Amino acid sequence: MPIHKSTEYGDIEISLDAIANLVGGTINECYGIVGMASQKVVKDGWAELLKRENYSRGVIVRQDGNSLILDIYVIALQGIKLSEVMVAAQQRVRYVLEKTLEVKVEAVNLNVQGVRTVK
């Protein structure tokens, strides 16, 4: 179910896939995040890194009235303080969505699917 906006120039519909792609691009810019992960962990406990065209597989966008609830699946960088990185990532995603789309974000739930080193 898309988000509807009305402006003086007409109506705008923003699909949930477009929001998921915006969230994926934003989360990949955050310090301490290696990349997006799929919602489903592969057989042996390995999480696959998603490419730009698959960001929507790592983000679940739900609507609750006039606000959004986001479930984001990420792979974190090894050797960082995970709690601080996740709080900063949540704040950044909330800020970007509220400023870009003018939509209230009720919750940003980050799920760490794995930890990796960057080569």
N, C-alpha and C positions, 0 to 999 in steps of 0.2 A: 504494500500500500504506500504510494508515494506521498511526499509532503507537498501540500498546496500552499502557495504564496500568491497574494494579490498585490500588484503595484499599480501605479498610475498608467503604466504602459501596457498592462495586461496581466494574465495569470501565468504562474510558473509552477511546474511540477518537478520535484527533485526525487529521483528514484533512490531506493535504498542501496542499490548497487553503486550509484554515484557517490553516495555518502561513505560506503565501505571503501571505495578507492581513495577518497580524500583522507579517510582515517589511516589507511595503509601507507600512503605517502607521508603523512605527518609522523606516524610512529617510527618509520624508518629513518627519519632525520634526527631522532632523539639519541642522545649520548647513552651508551651502554646497551643499546638494542642492536643485535647482529642482523635481525631480519624478522619477517613475518613467518609464522608456522601454520600448517594446516590444523584444522580443528581436531582431526583424527591423527593420533600418533601411529606411525608405521609399525609393523609387526614387532620388531625387536626393540622397541622403545626409542627408536630414532625419530626425530621430527624433521620433516623436510622443509628446506627454505623455499619460500614462495617468490616467484618473480613478479614484476610489476603488473603483468596482465592477470595474475591470479590472486590479487589482494583480497578480493571478496570471499575467497575460501577461508581466510584467516580472521574474518570479522563478521560478527553477527550483529545486525542492527534491528532493534525492536522499538516499536512506538508504544508509549504509555500516555495516552491522551495527547497533549501538545508537546511532550518531551520525548527524548530518545534515551534508550538504554543500550550501551555498547558492550559486547564481549569480544575482546581482542586476544589473539593467540600469538605469542612472540617467542623468540629465542634470544636469550640474554648473553652478554659478554662475560666471560669467566674472569674472576678476580676483582669484581666491583662490589660495592655495597648495594645489594639488590633492592632493598626497601627504598632507598633514596632515589634510585633511578626510576623505579616504578611510580613513585609519587610524582616526580617531575614529568614523566611521560603522560600520566593521567591529566595533570594540569595543562600540559601543552595541547593534548587532543581536545579537551573541553574548551580551551580558549579559542583554538582555530575553528572549531565547529560553531561556537556561539558567535564569533565575529564574522565568519564567512557566510554562514547560512541563516544567521539570526534565529536559531532554534535552541531551546533550552535542553541541556544535556543533564539528565537526572543521575546517571551512573556510568562510570567507565571502569569496567572490570577487566583487569589484565591477568591473563593466564600464561605462566611461563612453561613452555613445552620442553625446554632444554637449555643447556648452557654450553657455549662453544668458545673457542679461542679464534681470533682473527689471524689469518696467515698473511 
